[in-house]
Amino acid sequence: MKALVIGATGGIGSALARLLASKVESLWVSGRNQEKLAALAKELNANSVVADLSEETQVANMLSQVGELDLLIYAAGAVAKVNVRQMDLSEWRKVVDANLTGAFFVLKHACFNKGARAVFIGVYPELVRVNGLSAYAVSKLGLETLLNVARREMRSEGVNLILVRLPEVATNLWSVFGVVPRRALSPEEAAQKILDNLFVEPCPEVIEIARAK
Ligand SMILES: NC(=O)c1ccc[n+]([C@@H]2O[C@H](COP(=O)([O-])OP(=O)(O)OC[C@H]3O[C@@H](n4cnc5c(N)ncnc54)[C@H](OP(=O)(O)O)[C@@H]3O)[C@@H](O)[C@H]2O)c1
C-alpha cells in the first residue's frame, strides 16, 4: 500500500504518519516546513515532498512525484481568530487556502488506485460557530460540500472520499486561542481513532470521532 500524508508537519498529521509508517509499504509525507519535514521523513524512513497547498502547480508537482495512491490523508489546515470586520483578505485567504482550496487542488490532481481511500479532516459544525472563526467555519463546511459533490463525480474511479469529524485535539492550531481545551484529545489518540475507523468495510463516507469524556 502506498500512502501520502499531507500536513505531516502538523500535530495530527505527524501522529498519523508515525502510526502508518509500520503499516504501509511506501509512505510519503508532505508539508511546508522543510526542516520539520526532513526530520520526520528521516525518523520514519519515508519519502518527503515539500508543497505549499495554496499553489496549484506545487500541489500538482507533488502528486505527480508521488504517483498512484492507495491512501491519501489531507491533514493540513489553518485557523485565524479575527472578527469579520477586522479580518484582512490575506488572513482570510491563508485559512481558506489551507482548509479548502488545497483540498480542491488535491482532488483535481491526485491519482488513485481502485479502492483507494482519501481522507480529509473536518469539524463538528456546532463546535466552530464561534466569534472570530468565520474563515475557518466557512472553509471547513465548504470542504464537506466539496467532498459530497466530488464523491458523486468520482464514483466511477473507485476512490472513496472520507470526511473525518474531529473534536478538540491538543495541537498548535490552538495557539491563536492561547489555551488548549482541557478535554482535548492528544494527537496520538486522535490519529489512532481515525485509523481504527478507516479500514472497515463497507468504507465509511464520514467518520465521527467522539469528544473525550
Ligand atoms: N486541533 C484540533 O482541535 C482540530 C479539530 C478539528 C479538526 N482539525 C483539523 O485537523 C487538521 C490538522 O490540524 P492540526 O491540529 O494538526 O494543526 P497543526 O498542528 O497546526 O498542523 C497544520 C498543518 O497544516 C499545514 N499547512 C497549513 N497551511 C499550509 C499550506 N498553505 N500549505 C501546506 N501545508 C500547510 C502545516 O504545515 P507547516 O507546519 O509545514 O507549514 C501543518 O502541517 C486541520 O485540517 C484542522 O483544521 C483540528
The ligand as an ORCA input file, in Angstrom:
! r2SCAN-3c Opt
* xyz 0 1
  N      -6.597     20.501     16.512
  C      -7.923     20.444     16.541
  O      -8.566     20.653     17.606
  C      -8.713     20.094     15.298
  C     -10.097     19.836     15.425
  C     -10.829     19.542     14.279
  C     -10.206     19.494     13.045
  N      -8.852     19.768     12.967
  C      -8.239     19.748     11.654
  O      -7.193     18.785     11.620
  C      -6.207     19.157     10.633
  C      -4.817     19.115     11.260
  O      -4.744     20.141     12.234
  P      -3.679     20.160     13.432
  O      -4.476     20.355     14.659
  O      -2.753     19.012     13.313
  O      -2.951     21.539     13.116
  P      -1.394     21.944     13.056
  O      -0.621     21.178     14.052
  O      -1.390     23.424     13.116
  O      -0.949     21.458     11.578
  C      -1.370     22.128     10.439
  C      -0.665     21.540      9.229
  O      -1.164     22.215      8.059
  C      -0.048     22.575      7.256
  N      -0.361     23.736      6.424
  C      -1.041     24.858      6.756
  N      -1.120     25.684      5.705
  C      -0.474     25.060      4.679
  C      -0.222     25.398      3.335
  N      -0.641     26.558      2.783
  N       0.482     24.532      2.577
  C       0.941     23.360      3.087
  N       0.708     22.985      4.361
  C       0.018     23.832      5.134
  C       1.070     22.861      8.238
  O       2.288     22.776      7.541
  P       3.656     23.547      8.005
  O       3.681     23.477      9.509
  O       4.728     22.726      7.366
  O       3.535     24.935      7.487
  C       0.855     21.716      9.228
  O       1.443     20.548      8.727
  C      -6.622     20.564     10.156
  O      -7.360     20.444      8.970
  C      -7.543     21.050     11.271
  O      -8.463     22.010     10.836
  C      -8.098     20.041     14.059
*
